[in-house]
Amino acid sequence: MRFTDLNLSEEMLRAIDEMGYTEPSPIQEKAIPVLMEGRDVIGRSNTGTGKTAAFGIPAVERMSKDSHGVEVLILCPTRELAMQACGEIKKFSKHMPWIKPVAVYGGASIEKQIIELKRGANIIIGTPGRVMDHIGRKTLRLENVKEVILDEADEMLNMGFREDIEEILKNVPEERQTVLFSATMPPAILAITKKFQKDPVMVKIENKTSTVESIEQYYYDVPAGRKTDALSLLLMFWEPKLSMVFCNTKRMVDELSEELCARGFKAAALHGDMKQAQRTQVMGGFKGGRISVLIATDVAARGIDVEGVDMVFNYDLPQDIEYYIHRIGRTGRAGKTGAAHTLISGKKQFYDLRDIMRFTKAEIVKRELPSAKDISEKRLERLCAEIKSATMGEISMEAQGMLERLEAEGILARDVAAALIGEKIAGNIMQIPEIKREKSGDERRYNAKVAKVVISVGRRQKIAPNYILGALVDATGMPGKAFGKIDIFDSHTTVEVPDEDKEHVIKTMNDGKINGNRVTVRLFDGKRESKRENKRPFVKKDNRKKQF
């Protein structure tokens, strides 16, 4: 099946074509026709299977041109997913000026979001906590909503958003389309479907192996601003005959291509702004071996099928886990082995890489970058082998004659060999960048100074650690692993937070809700909160010292 078989509008098909898609993924093929009919749907599918398009395309297609107010509401568990989904919907609606998507999430300026909402947003993509906040401020009205989509519903429930979700659903009209996507179907999910959906259609995609066993996967923790040097070191050390480097933006593709060429690599760029003649020329050079390093965006690389790609390099982490699978699948084809090398800088990218590992169920092994000494030694070994091989072959009459002529002039054969080898060494050992090893993102985080905050809910409010963590992630925009030990007492909870982020945590969490309870947050002063408090708190084990 192709997208042209799904009865989509010309504007949508044009946008999909410009994004480089031709055939829908299994979840898209099954879900889009049912959603276009207006049916309630339960989609069982993991992140990275194309589900954003599965629910985003029908949502955009079914929007009326003369919409009044918000007609579609999409709830996501984290700010990253909300931003990603909003970005995808903007791409799908590129040629539909009446579609106005806006993302609302914690950890960002609510005033800016209010301004965007007042401009006439008709598709809202947000996290439950921030959506509730806007409803409370009356800056978001849901009386005209025709469709509600719960993306990664199981994750939202794990983060303690059940009461928020139910409250939000009570604020939208009963006559609506309700769509739910979840990787698992725990009883809590089934309870929501029973309560808020009408005769839903189950769309299930069987999990398949996400990674290719023949591909070795590595990552390197690189100091900020040194990724180009790190990539140069890896290319020098491994010397792949054909390799692909992936960047997230066209600008980065152009800049990296120009820099690598200046450093002596046979590199070329490939992205959507290039004319077809240029693209054809670049691909011809890559397939023919005249270009050894192809630097591309994910969209530009779609449909490329080149055998013999030795290595794939992720200069930027992909914006979607599915892209990671597509990227590394460029190598290790036709029964051959391949390798994928990923460059990360900072703890945010460390967390994103960990999510990729969880989804792909693959081990991405940490490695140290090769040093200038490592590269020099490897090249000298290769040069030595080449010289040995040359001496085993037949020496030409011209070479023999030249050597005899030099000996007649008093120059020893040993001196001739040393001079020629010296030139070879100079040509092989170009200037190699040196990168001093810094502490990895996880090491920096584990050794960072921490503070403790007090949140005004505890056991009496039936609070669990996942509720606290979910609210922190949603409000602050920080990853879950940034927080340390959570101690739950009878009427309050203490949480370890990075010292540098303590004011941000207090500001964003104050007057928010956790499991339906309004909370206040302040810095812990070391004093006991209450004489009647239980001395044995419920403790969330601090896992921050574990390495993956």
SULGIKA-V292621 format. One record per residue. N is the residue number from 1. NEAR is the number of other C-alpha atoms within 10 Angstrom. Layout:
n = (N:N)
near = (NEAR:NEAR)
This chain:
n = (1:2:3:4:5:6:7:8:9:10:11:12:13:14:15:16:17:18:19:20:21:22:23:24:25:26:27:28:29:30:31:32:33:34:35:36:37:38:39:40:41:42:43:44:45:46:47:48:49:50:51:52:53:54:55:56:57:58:59:60:61:62:63:64:65:66:67:68:69:70:71:72:73:74:75:76:77:78:79:80:81:82:83:84:85:86:87:88:89:90:91:92:93:94:95:96:97:98:99:100:101:102:103:104:105:106:107:108:109:110:111:112:113:114:115:116:117:118:119:120:121:122:123:124:125:126:127:128:129:130:131:132:133:134:135:136:137:138:139:140:141:142:143:144:145:146:147:148:149:150:151:152:153:154:155:156:157:158:159:160:161:162:163:164:165:166:167:168:169:170:171:172:173:174:175:176:177:178:179:180:181:182:183:184:185:186:187:188:189:190:191:192:193:194:195:196:197:198:199:200:201:202:203:204:205:206:207:208:209:210:211:212:213:214:215:216:217:218:219:220:221:222:223:224:225:226:227:228:229:230:231:232:233:234:235:236:237:238:239:240:241:242:243:244:245:246:247:248:249:250:251:252:253:254:255:256:257:258:259:260:261:262:263:264:265:266:267:268:269:270:271:272:273:274:275:276:277:278:279:280:281:282:283:284:285:286:287:288:289:290:291:292:293:294:295:296:297:298:299:300:301:302:303:304:305:306:307:308:309:310:311:312:313:314:315:316:317:318:319:320:321:322:323:324:325:326:327:328:329:330:331:332:333:334:335:336:337:338:339:340:341:342:343:344:345:346:347:348:349:350:351:352:353:354:355:356:357:358:359:360:361:362:363:364:365:366:367:368:369:370:371:372:373:374:375:376:377:378:379:380:381:382:383:384:385:386:387:388:389:390:391:392:393:394:395:396:397:398:399:400:401:402:403:404:405:406:407:408:409:410:411:412:413:414:415:416:417:418:419:420:421:422:423:424:425:426:427:428:429:430:431:432:433:434:435:436:437:438:439:440:441:442:443:444:445:446:447:448:449:450:451:452:453:454:455:456:457:458:459:460:461:462:463:464:465:466:467:468:469:470:471:472:473:474:475:476:477:478:479:480:481:482:483:484:485:486:487:488:489:490:491:492:493:494:495:496:497:498:499:500:501:502:503:504:505:506:507:508:509:510:511:512:513:514:515:516:517:518:519:520:521:522:523:524:525:526:527:528:529:530:531:532:533:534:535:536:537:538:539:540:541:542:543:544:545:546:547:548)
near = (11:11:19:16:11:15:11:17:10:11:14:22:19:15:18:21:14:15:17:15:16:16:15:19:18:18:23:24:17:17:23:23:17:16:22:17:11:17:18:24:24:24:28:20:21:18:19:17:20:20:24:20:21:23:26:24:22:21:24:21:17:16:17:12:10:8:14:12:18:22:23:25:24:25:28:23:27:25:26:18:22:23:18:16:24:23:15:17:23:19:16:25:22:17:15:16:8:17:23:19:23:22:25:28:29:25:20:15:11:15:9:10:16:16:11:16:24:11:10:17:21:22:25:25:27:27:28:29:26:22:25:19:19:17:15:11:11:11:14:19:16:20:13:16:23:21:23:22:23:22:26:24:25:22:17:23:20:16:24:23:27:21:15:21:21:14:14:19:16:12:13:19:14:14:10:20:22:24:24:25:27:21:18:15:15:11:10:14:19:11:12:15:19:12:10:17:20:15:10:18:16:16:17:17:16:10:11:7:10:17:17:17:12:15:21:19:20:17:20:20:25:25:19:9:9:14:20:16:17:23:23:18:22:18:18:20:19:13:14:17:15:22:24:26:25:25:21:17:13:20:13:18:22:17:11:23:23:15:15:19:13:11:14:10:17:17:25:23:24:25:21:17:11:13:10:10:9:14:17:13:10:19:20:13:17:22:16:11:13:15:19:21:27:23:29:26:23:23:16:19:20:16:10:9:12:13:14:19:25:22:27:28:25:22:23:19:22:20:13:16:21:17:18:23:17:15:22:24:20:24:28:23:18:8:7:13:17:22:20:25:22:23:24:24:19:17:19:15:16:19:18:17:21:15:14:23:15:10:16:20:12:16:14:20:13:14:11:11:21:16:19:19:11:12:19:18:14:15:18:15:11:13:16:14:11:11:11:11:10:11:9:8:8:7:10:8:9:9:10:10:11:11:16:15:12:13:13:10:9:9:13:13:13:8:10:14:10:11:12:10:15:12:10:13:16:10:9:14:15:13:9:16:14:14:17:10:12:11:14:18:19:22:14:13:19:16:11:13:12:18:17:21:20:21:23:20:25:21:15:10:15:11:21:20:21:17:19:23:22:24:23:27:23:27:28:20:18:19:19:15:16:20:22:22:17:24:20:25:23:21:19:22:25:25:23:20:23:18:14:12:14:17:15:13:24:20:16:19:25:16:14:20:21:26:20:14:14:13:16:17:21:18:16:16:10:7:6:9:14:11:7:9:13:12:9:10:16:17:15:15:11:13:11:16:11:8:7:10)
